[in-house]
Amino acid sequence: MPDFSQEEEKKTYTSNEIGEGSSGRNAWKEKHRKGKFSKKTRMADRKNKDPLGM
């Protein structure tokens, strides 16, 4: 049986190169329609919409 009493390892995610890391993440978000790439209307767009029947 594994021993779970050990301390958790702290992981640090860093980038040693400047300008690295976001292009692949943004490509994934666009492909999976996450964040700004989703088709869902934003709250600001919903608030500015004219009411029905006008």
Secondary structure by P-SEA (a helix, b strand, c coil): cccccccbbbbbbbbcccccccaaaaaaaaaaccccccccccaaaaaacccccc
